[in-house]
Amino acid sequence: MIRKLWIVLSVCCVAALLSEALGLGVLWSQGLLSVRRLREMRDLLGPQEKEVVAVEGEPPLALPSSQDVLRERSLRVLSLGSLETEVGLLKSMIENERNGLIAQRADFQKEKAAFNTQLQQLSEKNVVEAREQSRSVLLALPPVDAVERLMQLSVDEDVLLMREMPEAKIALLLKEFAAAPEGGDAATTARDAPARVLRAKEIFARISKGEPRESIIRSALNNLQQAESDRPSTASNK
């Protein structure tokens, strides 16, 4: 019985081999099975096999050592230290520039104040020189002409000009103010005479009171008293 089974199996194997050989021969004869076809099939199946081999043969990733970690930390610390140094230098430069601008502004304010003071002094000097020159002109003119010039000015200006004149010249001009103007018609004389007399009285009254210095001194005293009265209230408010 066993012998018969071996004979049947042998016949089946031989038949399978013959059928495969016959099939390969038919495919070869029809050109469906060639060396190029076999190479293409091998290339088609080759990458997958190679990928599997590569994945299986890939070594595991190595972890960084403690030295590498320390080196990386040191580099980061050095980078942060350099950045802090640059920020400090930039801050110092900005502070120096700010201090320089403040100093320049203070110098400019000082120069501006000095320039304003100089302009004020020049203005006062110019006014004084102009008044002295006008007074010299009045002293050189005849009394009649001098009074005509004084009538064209205000009372304050007349007092400023006549205040520094010699007493004899002041008396002569005041007398000329009270005299009737010459060379005019009766209507003009009647109209101008009271104004000239009133002008003479006002000039003499102000000169006798110490004007114009008295007004200047009184104004300065009033300013000082006002400042003294405002100081306690300001301190109490604080």
LINKA-V208912 format. One line per field, one symbol per residue. phi: phi as a letter, one per 20 degrees, with the letter a starting at -180 (. if undefined). A space follows every 50 residues. Layout:
phi = ???
This chain:
phi = .ffffffffffffffffffffffffffffenecbffffffffffefgfff ffffffeffffeffefffffffffffffffffffffffffffffffffff fffffffffffffffffffffffffffffffffffffffeffgfffffff fedefffffffefeffgffffffffffffffendfffffffeffffffff ffffffffenfefffffffffffffffffeffffffff
